[in-house]
């Protein structure tokens, strides 16, 4: 089968590999669509483990069913979770499934940017989502990123009527904006350094979009009746965005750190100014649980969000390198989808 092997953001090669062999309890999935995630182009995070096949936002059809699998059959349309929790440890039982040790060790074999992948038994047991006929493969590639966004907003306690500042209007930021709008946010303000993405932010629910180079907390107050934001969602790793977020949260509000920054980056804060007498909360969020995946699929199936409208590029497997270039440059693209069968 063909795979897109990642060596670096600028070096992705289509190579031949053996089709994975499945064992008892496992599935072989024919990958029909695979989205490129912003985390896929975090070169510092990948480079010491190369070469490898990336891709975790996948949808496809079941090609083979392992012995003992009763629920699924060949030809079923599915989306799959690459990371799944054990459901039994102290983290899982306390609602923090995404920091479970098992979740961090599980994955596809080999990855989503290939024609076929093996789904291990643990992923089959709690990481397969049958797709209703109304959900296309394109739409299904949004289940994983939307699940992560759902989890983040839930952990941050997003409430209807709140003023929300979203720093960074790439695909993660746009999903945060779109979901917050659907969930009844009061006023949504988006920032980015790309005019293209600022326009997209308005399209998907932002009431106001501001170039991050021109943003200030004073400008935020002038646009929000003298108040800062009830919830700030940091969807970019830019240090300047993190600094802006720390100065943009209202008393009693929260900051959700949704995106990682550079490796070994340190951030300084004025401790008393941010925390003393302000009751500001800092929240982080990583990945998604099985329940988050199910909730994301339900929202997409109900057509609550226009995820199709976020797709800007559809490429075949040989064009995976072009797709990575588009996502890494973060210019005139939002969602890039690879079709491994083409």
C-alpha positions in Angstrom: 0.0 0.0 0.0 1.0 3.6 -0.3 2.0 5.7 2.7 3.0 9.4 3.1 6.1 9.1 5.2 7.0 12.2 7.3 10.7 13.2 7.6 10.1 16.9 8.2 7.6 19.5 7.3 9.4 20.0 4.0 10.1 16.3 3.4 7.2 14.0 3.0 7.6 11.1 0.7 5.0 8.7 -0.8 6.4 5.2 -0.2 5.3 1.6 -0.4 4.7 -0.4 2.7 3.0 -3.7 3.5 -0.6 -3.6 4.3 -1.0 -4.1 8.0 -2.1 -7.6 9.2 -4.8 -7.7 11.9 -5.2 -10.0 14.8 -8.1 -11.0 17.0 -10.3 -8.1 18.1 -8.7 -5.8 15.5 -9.9 -4.0 12.4 -8.4 -3.0 9.1 -9.7 0.3 8.0 -9.5 1.7 4.4 -8.8 5.4 4.9 -11.1 7.5 2.8 -10.3 11.0 4.2 -7.7 12.3 6.7 -7.4 15.8 7.9 -4.1 17.6 8.6 -4.0 18.9 12.1 -2.0 21.9 13.3 -0.2 19.5 15.7 1.0 17.5 12.6 3.2 20.4 11.6 4.8 20.9 15.1 8.2 19.8 13.8 10.0 20.1 17.1 7.5 17.6 18.6 8.0 15.0 15.8 11.5 15.4 14.5 13.2 13.1 17.0 10.9 10.2 16.1 11.0 10.4 12.3 10.4 8.8 9.9 6.8 8.1 10.8 3.3 8.2 9.3 1.1 10.9 10.8 -2.6 11.6 10.5 -5.2 11.1 13.2 -8.3 12.9 11.9 -9.6 9.9 9.9 -12.7 8.5 8.4 -13.1 5.3 6.3 -14.6 2.0 5.7 -13.9 -1.3 7.4 -11.9 -3.6 5.1 -11.3 -6.6 7.4 -12.7 -7.7 10.7 -10.6 -9.6 13.2 -11.7 -12.8 15.0 -14.0 -12.1 17.9 -15.3 -8.7 16.6 -19.1 -9.0 16.5 -20.3 -5.3 16.4 -18.6 -4.3 13.1 -18.5 -5.8 9.6 -16.8 -5.2 6.3 -18.1 -2.1 4.5 -19.2 -0.2 7.7 -18.4 3.5 7.5 -16.6 4.7 10.6 -14.5 7.4 12.2 -11.9 6.3 14.7 -10.0 7.7 17.7 -6.3 7.3 17.6 -5.8 7.7 21.4 -8.2 5.9 23.8 -8.1 5.8 27.7 -8.2 2.7 29.9 -11.4 3.8 31.7 -10.1 2.4 35.0 -7.2 4.4 36.3 -7.5 7.3 38.8 -7.3 9.8 36.0 -10.2 8.2 34.0 -12.3 7.8 37.1 -11.9 11.5 38.0 -12.9 12.7 34.6 -9.4 13.3 33.3 -9.3 10.6 30.7 -7.0 12.5 28.4 -4.1 12.4 30.9 -4.4 8.6 31.2 -1.2 6.7 30.6 -2.9 4.3 28.3 -4.3 7.1 26.2 -0.8 8.4 25.6 0.5 5.0 24.5 -2.3 4.1 22.0 -2.3 5.0 18.3 -3.1 3.8 14.8 -0.8 1.5 12.9 0.7 3.2 11.0 -1.2 6.5 10.8 -3.9 8.3 8.9 -1.9 9.4 5.8 -1.9 5.9 4.2 -4.3 3.7 2.3 -5.0 1.2 5.2 -4.5 1.2 8.9 -4.7 -1.4 11.6 -6.9 -0.5 14.6 -5.7 -2.2 17.8 -8.2 -4.1 19.9 -8.4 -1.3 22.6 -9.2 1.2 19.9 -11.9 -1.1 18.5 -13.4 -1.5 22.0 -13.8 2.2 22.7 -12.6 4.3 19.8 -14.9 3.5 16.8 -17.8 5.7 15.8 -20.2 4.3 13.2 -21.1 7.1 10.8 -24.8 7.8 9.9 -25.5 8.1 6.2 -26.0 11.8 6.7 -22.3 12.4 7.7 -19.8 12.4 4.9 -16.2 11.3 5.2 -15.2 14.9 4.9 -17.4 15.9 7.8 -16.2 12.9 9.9 -12.6 14.2 9.8 -13.8 17.0 12.0 -15.0 14.7 14.8 -11.6 14.5 16.5 -10.8 18.2 16.5 -14.3 19.2 17.4 -14.2 16.7 20.3 -11.1 18.4 21.6 -12.7 21.8 21.3 -15.8 20.6 23.1 -13.7 19.2 26.0 -11.8 22.4 26.3 -14.8 24.6 26.5 -16.5 22.3 29.0 -13.4 22.3 31.2 -13.3 26.0 31.0 -16.9 26.3 32.1 -18.1 28.2 29.0 -21.6 29.6 29.7 -24.2 31.2 27.4 -24.0 35.0 27.4 -20.3 35.2 28.1 -17.9 37.5 26.3 -15.3 35.2 24.7 -11.9 36.3 23.2 -10.4 33.7 20.9 -6.7 34.3 20.3 -5.7 32.7 17.0 -8.1 32.0 14.2 -6.7 28.9 12.6 -8.8 25.8 12.4 -8.8 25.2 16.2 -9.7 28.8 16.9 -12.5 28.8 14.2 -14.0 25.7 15.7 -13.9 27.4 19.1 -15.6 30.4 17.6 -18.2 28.4 15.8 -19.0 26.1 18.7 -19.2 29.0 21.2 -21.7 30.8 18.8 -23.8 27.7 18.6 -23.7 27.3 22.4 -25.0 30.8 22.9 -22.0 33.0 23.7 -22.8 36.6 24.2 -20.0 38.4 22.3 -17.1 36.7 20.5 -14.0 38.6 19.6 -11.3 37.0 17.5 -7.7 37.9 16.9 -5.1 36.7 14.4 -2.3 38.2 12.3 -3.8 36.9 9.0 -6.5 39.0 7.4 -7.7 35.9 5.6 -8.4 34.1 8.9 -9.9 37.2 10.5 -12.5 37.2 7.7 -13.1 33.5 8.3 -13.6 34.2 12.0 -16.4 36.6 11.1 -17.9 34.0 8.8 -18.0 31.4 11.5 -19.4 33.5 14.3 -17.1 36.2 15.6 -18.8 39.5 16.2 -15.5 41.4 16.0 -12.2 40.4 14.6 -9.0 42.3 15.3 -5.5 42.0 13.9 -3.3 40.7 16.8 -0.7 43.3 15.9 -3.2 46.1 16.7 -4.8 44.4 19.7 -4.7 45.7 23.3 -6.7 45.2 26.4 -7.8 48.8 26.2 -9.2 48.1 22.7 -11.0 45.1 24.1 -12.6 47.2 26.8 -13.6 49.8 24.3 -15.5 47.1 22.3 -17.0 45.4 25.3 -18.6 48.1 27.5 -15.5 48.7 29.5 -15.0 45.0 30.4 -12.4 42.4 29.6 -13.4 38.9 28.5 -15.1 36.3 30.7 -13.3 33.5 28.8 -10.1 33.8 26.8 -9.3 30.8 24.6 -5.6 30.7 23.4 -5.6 28.7 20.2 -2.1 29.7 19.0 1.3 29.0 20.5 2.6 32.5 19.7 4.1 33.9 22.9 2.6 37.3 22.1 -0.9 35.8 22.1 -0.2 34.2 25.5 0.9 37.5 26.9 -2.1 39.2 25.5 -4.4 36.6 26.9 -3.0 37.1 30.4 -4.0 40.7 30.3 -7.4 40.2 28.7 -9.4 38.2 31.3 -12.0 39.8 33.5 -12.2 39.3 37.3 -13.7 35.9 37.9 -12.9 34.8 34.4 -10.9 32.0 32.9 -8.1 31.5 30.4 -8.2 28.2 28.4 -4.7 27.3 27.0 -5.6 25.1 24.1 -2.5 25.2 22.0 1.1 24.4 22.9 3.9 26.9 22.4 7.6 26.5 21.4 9.6 23.7 23.1 11.0 24.9 26.5 9.2 28.2 26.3 8.9 30.0 29.6 6.2 32.6 30.3 6.5 35.4 32.9 3.4 36.8 34.7 2.7 39.6 37.1 1.4 37.2 39.8 -0.5 39.7 42.1 -1.9 41.6 39.2 -3.3 38.5 37.6 -4.4 36.4 40.6 -4.6 38.4 43.8 -8.2 39.5 44.4 -9.2 38.5 40.9 -10.3 34.9 41.2 -9.0 34.3 37.7 -8.6 30.6 36.7 -6.1 29.1 34.2 -7.2 25.9 32.5 -5.5 23.6 30.1 -7.0 21.0 27.8 -5.6 18.1 25.8 -7.2 15.7 23.4 -10.7 14.2 23.9 -12.4 11.4 25.7 -14.8 8.8 24.1 -17.8 10.8 25.4 -16.4 14.0 23.7 -16.1 12.1 20.4 -19.7 11.0 20.6 -20.9 14.5 21.4 -18.9 15.9 18.5 -20.4 13.3 16.1 -23.9 14.2 17.3 -23.4 17.9 16.7 -22.0 17.2 13.2 -24.8 14.8 12.4 -27.4 17.3 13.5 -25.8 19.9 11.1 -25.3 22.3 14.0 -21.9 23.4 12.6 -20.9 24.2 9.1 -17.7 22.1 9.1 -17.8 21.7 5.3 -17.5 25.4 4.9 -14.1 25.2 6.7 -12.5 22.9 4.1 -10.3 24.9 1.7 -8.1 22.2 0.2 -8.8 18.7 -0.9 -5.6 16.8 -2.0 -4.6 13.3 -3.0 -1.9 11.3 -1.1 0.9 12.4 -3.5 0.1 16.0 -2.5 0.4 15.4 1.2 3.6 17.5 1.2 1.8 20.4 -0.4 -0.9 20.0 2.3 1.7 20.2 5.1 3.2 23.3 3.5 -0.2 25.0 3.4 -0.9 24.2 7.1 2.6 25.1 8.3 2.5 28.5 6.5 -0.9 29.3 8.0 -1.7 31.6 5.2 -4.7 31.2 2.9 -5.9 27.9 4.1 -8.1 26.6 6.9 -8.8 22.9 6.7 -6.7 20.6 4.4 -8.0 17.1 3.8 -6.0 14.2 2.2 -7.6 11.4 0.3 -5.3 8.4 0.5 -7.2 6.4 -2.1 -6.6 9.0 -4.8 
